[in-house]
Amino acid sequence: MEMIGRYRITGRIGSGSFATVYQGQDDTLDVPVAVKVLADNWATNDDVRARFLAEARLLRRLSDERVVRVYDIGTTDRGQPYFVMDLANGGSLEQLRKRMAPPGLALRLAAEAARALEVLHRNQLVHRDVTPGNILLTNTPTGVRVMLADLGVAKSLLDEYRDTMTAGTPAYMALEQANSTQLDQRSDIYSLACVTYALLTGRPPFPVKTLAELLSRNHSIGPAAIAAQIGAPELLDQVMASALSPDPNRRPQTAAQFAEVLDRLADTLPGGESYQPRPISSSATATSLSSLPVAPPPMGSLISGGRQNSSLTPHSETPVSMLDNYIGRGRYQPKKAKESHSPWFYAWVTASAVLLLCATIFLTIYVLTN
């Protein structure tokens, strides 16, 4: 039976480039938990370790039921940091995207995810990696609850410097994010609009897999209309076109506004009646909406015939780029490899050399004397 701290590991939920999430059981409190453990090969890297622990602190600070909560933090016997959090027993929106839920229910859950983002934004944070897989579902006695997870690349809106780190998933990433432009809460709203579109159709709005494809896409072409095929009002296409605009000023300016219009659409569609919207708790309203920073419009002259004049060199996702996304470009400097061998290796080399020398001398004498 494997243990991490006092937590009994009962299964593996999934793994990424830097960490693995396990399902566990807290036998002391008799509750199921999720345990996120930093990968063994990164545990000794100070930058990656600091980023991992920063995510735990962010999640701990945000005490709202729409954001995954952290209960404990520690280090394994192998020196790997870990933190313990809510277990989402209902999977994620990624599984729901593949199953194609009724459109009304999909919009309700997307609206709940928008309210989760509102919690983040009111706490002056942008998520930067809003995808179906990072929006979790958990079953409770009062119904399904939506929770936002994975703040590994989240960033404070209060940072005054221009962030040159490109983080996120290209298929769900706003243009200003790919351009490494100073971004704000509206970049998360774009990403959630991509998630909403994917829930309704089974795929993201634009067939983008890499940053190169995202940057070279003709951004004057908006998302394909979908209202008619799912029996929704034309307002849905208008909302998607607005929220997926390359210009942040054309999008809903807050996640709360986006949630409100999604709920309005859900009222008219099958499945919308199966989920009751819940207001954001007062504990999540520490920051007024008027104080949210507004980024300068990144568009206009940046778009020319659908091509981008970006200082970012397009590239496909590689292990190096994933590491840059996680801890910042150029911060990781691998140590020089040092060749080392056991004493037995050197003894074997020495013995082999002696035997070879003896054999050479013996053959030389044999040839000369015969």
N, C-alpha and C positions, 0 to 999 in steps of 0.2 A: 504494500500500500504506500503510494507516494504522498509525502507531506511537503507542503511549502509553509513554513511557519507552523501555525496551529491549524492550517486549513488542509483538509483531506481532498486530494485531487481525484475527481470522478470521471473526467473526460477532457477532451481537447476541443475547443470551439473553433479556433482558427489561428493563423500566423501570418505575419507580414515580414517586411524586410528587416525590422529591428526588434520585434517582440512577438511573443506567443500568448494567446489568451486561453486559459483553462477554465473548465467548470469545476467548482469545488464545493465543499460542505464545511461550514463552521459548526463543528459538533458542540462547541461550548454554548452557542446561541441557538443551535438547531435551525439554521437557515442556509439556503443555497447561495453561493456567491460566484463571482467571476474574478479570476486572478490573472493580471497582466504581468508578464515577466520579460524583462529585457533579455535579448539574445546573449548567449554566453560569449560570443566573439566580439560583442560591443560593450560588455560590462566594464572593461578596463579603459574605455575611451571616455575621457572627461567630458567632451562636448556632447556626445550622444547620451551619456548618463545624465548630464544636466538637463537636456531637453526632455528626457523621459520623466525625470522627477518634477520638472516644471509642469508637465501635463497633469500629473497627480495633484499638484497644489492648486492648479486652476480648477479642476473638477471638485476638489474639496471645498474651495471657496464659494462655488456657485451652489448654494443650497436651494435648489428648486427641483420639483419632481419631474420636470421635463428634461433635465440634464442628468446624465449618469453620475451617481454619487460615489465618492471614495470614502471608505470606512477605515482603512488601515494601510500602512506602508511598512516595508521591511526589506531585508536582504536574505537571499537564500544561502545555504551552506557553501555554494560555489561562488559566492560574491556577486550574484545577480540581483539588482534591485527589483522589487515587485510592488504592485499596489492592488488592493482588494476593493471591488466595486459591486454595484448592483448587477445581478444576473438577469439578462433579458431573455425570458423563457419563450418569447413569441417570435424569435428570429429578427429579421430586419426588413426594410422596404425592398431590399434586393430580391428576397424570396417572393414578396408580394408582386413585384414587377414581372417576374417570370410566370406567375400564376394568373395575372390579369384580373384583379379584383373589380367589382362593380364600380363604375366611374364615380358615383356619389361617395362611396366609401373611400376611394383613392383620394378624392379631393378633400374629404374630412381629415384624413391622416396627414396629407400635405399641409393643410391649414394648421394642424397641431404642431408639425415640424416647424412651420413659420413662427408659431408662438414660442417654441423652444429657442429659435434663433433670436427672437426679440429679447428673451432673457439674457442671452449672450451680449447682444448689442447694448442693452441698457447697462450692462456691466463693463462697457467699453472694450469689448472683444469682438474680433472677427474670426470665424471658424477657418475659412480658407480651404476646406476640403469636404464640402457638403456633397455627399453621394448617397445613393440608396442604401449602401452597405453601412454607412455611418449613422443611419437613423434606425434605432432599434425599437422593437415592440415587446411589451411585457404584459402578461395576463394578470389582472388583479381581481379581487372580489367585486369591484365596481365596474369592471370592463377593461378593455385594452388601453394601455398607456403608451404614448410615444416618448422616446427618450433620445436625446442627442448624445453622440459618443465621439471618441477619438479627437481630442484637442491637441494632438501631437504637433501640429503646425499652426495653431491658433496664435493670434498676434493682437497686441493692445492697440486700440484706436488712438491712444494718447501719445504714441511714439511720434515724435516730430520729424525724425529723419526719414529719408526715402528708403524704403525696404527693397533691396535688389534681389531678394530671394524669391524665386518662382516656385510656389508650392501649390499642390492641388492635383486633380485628375483632369486631363485635357477635355474629355467629353462633357464635363460639368463645370468647366472653368470659364470665367468671364474674360473678355479680351484684355481689359486693363490689367488683369491678374497675370495673363500670359506675357504682357508687355513689361512686367515688373513696375508698373506705374503705381504711385501711391493710391491705395484702395481703401474703401470703407465698407459699411454694412450693405451697400447695394450690390457689391460683388457676391456676397452670400445669397442675396435675393435672386440674382441671376442663376446661381448654382441650384437653388431650390426650385426655380422655374424649370430647369432641365430635369430635375428629379420628378416634378409633377407631370411633365410631358411624358417621361419614361413610364410612369405608373399608368398613364392613360393609354399608351400605345405599345408598351413593351420595349421601347428603345429610346435613347436620348434624341433630342431634336435635330442634332447635326452629326453626321458620321465622321467623328473626329477621334483619333486614337493617340496622336502624338502632338507635341507642341508645334512641330513643323506644319502639320495639317491644320491645326487651329489658326496659326498665324497667316497661312496662305489661303485660307477659306475666303470666299467672297462674302463679306459681312453685310453687304447691301441686300442679300437674299435672306429673308426671315424664315421662321419655321413653317413647315407645311400645315395647312389648315386641317383640324381634326374634329371640329365641333359636329359637323354633319354625320361623320361615320360613327360617332358614339351617341348621337341624339341629344347633343347639348345646345344651349343657346349660342348665337353668334358671339356673344360676349366672351365666351371662352377663348376663341381665336384672337380677339382683341387683347385680352389679358395676356395671353402667351406671347403675342407679338411685342407687347409693351415690356413685359418682364424679361424677355430675351433680346431686347435691343442692345446693340453694341454701345449705345450712349447711356450711361448711368442715369442721366437726367430724365430719360423717358420711362424708366422703370418705376414701380412703386417705391416710394422713398423710405418706407419702413417695412419691416417684416410683419408688423401688426396690420398695416393696410393690406398687404398681400393676403394674410390669413382671412381678413374680413371678406374680401371679394371671392376667395376660394369657397368659403362657407356659403356665400350667397348662391354660387353656382351649384354647390352640392345639394342645396335645398330642392333643386329642380330635377335631380337625376337619381336613378335607382341606386340604392345602397346608402344614400345620404341620410336616411331616417334611422340607420342602424348605429349611428355614433352621435353622441351629444357633445357639442363644443363646450370647453371649459375655459373660464376666464383666467388670465395670468394672475398669479398670487401677488399680493402687495409686497411680499419680500423681494420680488424681482424688479421692483420699480424704483431702485435707488437713484437712477439717472433719468432726468427728463428727456423726452425725445428731442426737444429743441436744442439740447446741448450736444447731440451727436455730431461729430465732425463731418464735414462735407468735402469730399475730394474734388479737385478741379476737373472739369470735363476732359476726359482723355481722348475724345474723338475729334471730329472736324478734319483738320489737315492731316491727321494720321491715316485716314482712309483715302486711298487713291486707286480707283478701279478695282477695289477688293484686295489690294496688296498692302502689306503693312510696312511702314518705315520704322522698324524696331531695332533697338540696340541689342536685343536678345538674339543670339544666334540660334536658329531652329535646330533642334536635335531630337532624336528618339530617346525614350526612357532607357537609361543604363544604370548599373549599380552605382556609378559615380554620381549621376544626376539625382538619383533617389537619396543618396547621402547628402548632397548639397541641399536638397529640398528640406531635409530633416534638421540639419544643424547649421546651414548657411554655407554659401559657396566659398570654397577655398580654405575652410577651417580645418578640414581633416588632412593631416600630413602623416602618411604611413611611415612607420619606423623601418629603417634599413634592415634588411634581412641579415642575420648573422648565422653562418654555418657552424653547427656544433654537432659533435659526435661523442658517443660513449667511449670510455677507456678500452673496451673490448674491440671497438672498431680500429683504433690505432694499433692495438696488439696484433690484430689480424693482418693489417697492412704491413707491419714490421716483419711478422713471421713469413708472410708471402714473399716479401722482398728478399729475405734471407734465403728461403728455399729456392727462389729463382736464381739468386747469385750462385748458390751451391751447385744447382743443376747446370748453370752455364760453365762454371769452372770444371765440373766433372766431364761435360761433353767436350770442352776444349782439350783437356788432358787426354781423353780417350781418342780423339781424332789425331792428335799429334803423335801419340805413341803407337798407333796402328797404321 
